[in-house]
């Protein structure tokens, strides 16, 4: 359908539209018109992504494609979903539009060369690709046809060299799979094709890190012009992503590996001195000229960029005492030695970067400026040495990342050295962590560079916290409510088990067999009553492992399996993915299944359990962070000092947004329905509960705040029966929940009249 | 088969062990298998009803009888369901509720059965030996089995077992029960009624085993099994246990003797009945149900079936042979449904200990073994590689249980040490490499909206040592050891995956080796069936599209429509044609507009001109102008259809509609019957076998009857309709006459050829 939003014709890929979506589009359009940032919270299950995409694409058509949409998702599978929605939208656009949209991912997901793909991890795929496509390898191959190259890249390069503006990809929507099959049919490398095409694409969908992590962003996203609209979808966790992007940790293995790398490099330098001294000299001259980076690198030589943000990188010549390769290596050796000595500590140490740099200067004789240039100098050296197996040089790179970061930022970071893990004090496992506390650091360049940044999610409550955490001022900041045709969500707080004893995952209660049994009974009752899929979230992997094992021993698990199949999220991603796939199959075929998952885990982050894939979510416990973690403590301290946010408030906020996120996965549209059980007595307290997003709170009746297992079961039965009845989709009278094209038209006319 | 494996135990587990279920203390699984002692007895009998309270009855008789199904219809007078008074039948089975029909009812049913079988003459092996079923000796069991009742169709099936008589095992023929008869070769069953044909004379070497009910249970049963896999055999019920026991002891002794003699030539000598008619196809219950369903849906078919099959004109198979398409349609739609795996985790064998000795006991059943094979491919592979060649099966499973036990006690150090010593044991403890490979293969086919594996390489935060390492959300990864412990969650996931894949093999559980091989084979088959990359990609896309769509925003889709079922095709098509003609309106037929006023000379001249023209210029291409051709063609076809319609309409009006309803229905009915019969008649020529000859005879007789009836109708009809009726009957009679004529000439030829001249035949 087509609708008018304040004078803009919006193409919407469905026949009807929710009123919230119209509202959402209106706000979004205002933000785009104002050219500012926006913060929008809309409940899950109201077609946020569809509304967002159709408005921005229509807006962009209106402006005749003057700007690009950069759509950032957290995960690759969300990227696929977004592209699928985009494809649906593209089929509803007026015919002469030439929309080009594509997803971008790493080589591992895009490569079609079977030799490269046989590598296991991402890094080895990258290295294998570089081994075939690095510029020096290709020039070697030019002279000597025995040297293997990648046929896909070669033919892509031939096609691309025909001219910079040759449109290699016809307009359309390309998922990763489409890019692969396109590349395979043409014989072109899909990865470099995609890298090339993001310059011309109207919509680019990629992962958060491609914008937020300076290591990647400087390479991939540096060419994006100011007029881009950047969308961060499911952005409730964006502060954590920002923080992680600037954090480095160094362990014993890292330093050992770095030592190995240094030895290897020095051997390489000796060899080069003997055979091709000119190359080293050329590098030296370049460094004298102040070019840390070697000008225009071939696209295949580009490596991970500088870990510091582009604005903070010095634009100076490399200091003289690390220009010569062997001098630089000795500096690195000293640095590694110093870090090793720091790791030998017996007690936990916390330091700020300024002190740390001073200590390095006094004990290892490396000043701050040298540290700052570590990364660029290493990069240059590795290019000179023509190192292709970059995966093996990860360790020294980590050390250089650390050095550069620690010397660049004086605020918002802290260095924590722990000799052992808090939970296993007997096993020595020293680690030195540089952790970032300030989420606004990483995202600042994005806000500065791009005209409009939209941050949206189903759970952004309290909505005033995010601008403070990320340090920006949105022009629009709104939280939408959900108009429901019927009460299709049923949140409940379960505080007691069937024996009326309280249940909780509080530290002193969680291993109590009574609590474990009560949780088990709850699951067992629900499994027998609820059809199709049930999802359970636990507070951590270790807790889940423990409780599932005790259920197995108590025989509860066997009883559960009489009703439904059981799947478990594990640390192994492959296994979890297969388990999820099988879970869906089990729900599809009617056998029904239970999925055990972990809040803050990978599944909770981005997998939907909509429709019959999840009729009930049980959140066992409150997913607080591990409060004894030094990093968390340091961060809390920083937050209190800088933003005056209380520790307790932040922890509760963080736990409740995770819980809400887990629970919100069950509902996808208004026709869908699902129940949510918060199984912990702490949820009944007002300070915890009130942090839940409004759309859940509005359905949380007072009567459902303090339930025991049998009461919850009764409510669940009643709810399921009610939901099974036929209903009128469009809602009745003034409270319309589904609008057709005429309705929207009438609405906008009515709005005109009032003006 | 149950395998008990004992291991010396470190920790005493005091879980009580359930009593194992042993031997023959339950009723056999499938009552259909209870084939009766004699080939001529009905072994299966089922009654079905539809909503209109019409009763069908299906009788299954054993394989050696010439026919397999008989039908009873309402007018045959069976309606058992209402009147039978249910009471418990003595049985050991606790699962099924049984009811027995009182003796008076049995008598009536018995006679019904007899009437039916006698009348249709489908049961006796040869016409000269009519079957007698003596009612008092019939045990009639009605099984109200919930397994077979289909609530949707209100279909309840009853099963009937008929047997009776006296068994002689090693006793003398005079009926005395005390004296031993020295014959250890065979046992004889003599029915009490000397006229009955249910005699049985079976050699002991055909008997593979014997089972019996417990002393003191309600029935004294002895089951002599002929083929343990198919479940065939003989079941005898005795009046008291002493008789049964003496009989059982004797049989046991004889069988023991026979089986101790190895390598005895196993001649497949089946008693005298095998010389009977060729074995007809075995009809499955499904097939039968389908036929019944068809009959119920199509009243015409039902009438024909009743008329010819019941009266014996056509046999069951002959009747259905011409309607294979009707039956076939369902076969393609319905694939055989296989039972899936149970959700319970059987492979998770828990050891039991008696607490006195230092031992734990694992018990493995065939089901458990099958599940272990399916869930642990490494064990499966090891079994295939090792078992007959390197170690015995028992050793293999002992080793397996040892590994399981180590795993269970979480004794990683001991496990590691033992695995280092014993490489076969290590197979069970190590990581399963087959599973890992399989996972890698499967991950490529996974729904991309779920593919978290793709994510793994996408964010550069999770480079080694980047990001926040020690946090609550990330537990430190356990270091991989050589002997990595399988976790419960892995087992659970694997189990659920196997359950979802379903039971792919269709072998009798029992022999472990065959199960293992069948599993390997089915896996290979699966592999070869996997789709190409492109298809997978397409499929993935569709899946994603389906997932992302918001259903309730979509415009309502067109509801699926049910296909049109036409009750009376004649009426429907007539009206359709009338409509079509009306739509055409009064357009003139092209044929009328031709000018026919040319004289011969003119025509001749015209032709000549054309020929000479053709000679000089050659023929035009195309020879006929398409537009003219089309015009002529459409005109002609319109003309034809209209005439047919007019005729049909006229005849309907003039003849069928005017004659009384009764006569009309009769005529229509006869017409369909004649069509059916004629089809059979003509299709059986040329006569090559005796069966065909018989068939032709039967069909001809039936046709003769209908001929008579037609004549009657013709004569009995009132004078004012006589003409119309005779007009209608005429073509039928002609068709029949032609058939008769053909039959006569064939008959003459036959007699002439065979040379067997009847009396008074003069050349």
Interface residues (C-beta under 8 A of the other chain):
Chain A: X14 X15 X16 X17 X18 X47 X50 X75 X76 X77 X78 X80 X81 X84 X85 X87 X88 X105 X106 X107 X108 X109 X121 X122 X123 X125 X175 X176 X177 X178 X180 X181 X207 X208 X209 X213 X215 X216 X241 X243 X244 X245 X247 X248 X249 X250 X251 X254 X304 X394 X395 X398 X401 X418 X421 X422 X424 X429 X431 X433 X435 X540 X541 X542 X545 X548 X549 X552 X557 X558 X561 X562 X563 X564 X565 X566 X567 X568 X569 X570 X571 X573 X574 X575 X576 X577 X578 X579 X580 X581 X582 X583 X584 X585 X586 X589 X591 X593 X596 X600 X601 X602 X603 X606 X607 X608 X624 X625 X626 X629 X630 X631 X632 X668 X669 X670 X671 X729 X738
Chain B: X343 X344 X345 X439 X440 X442 X443 X446 X447 X448 X449 X450 X451 X452 X453 X454 X455 X456 X457 X458 X459 X460 X461 X463 X464 X465 X466 X467 X468 X469 X470 X471 X472 X473 X475 X476 X477 X487 X488 X489 X490 X492 X493 X496 X497 X499 X500 X534 X537 X540 X541 X544 X545 X547 X548 X549 X550 X551 X552 X553 X554 X555
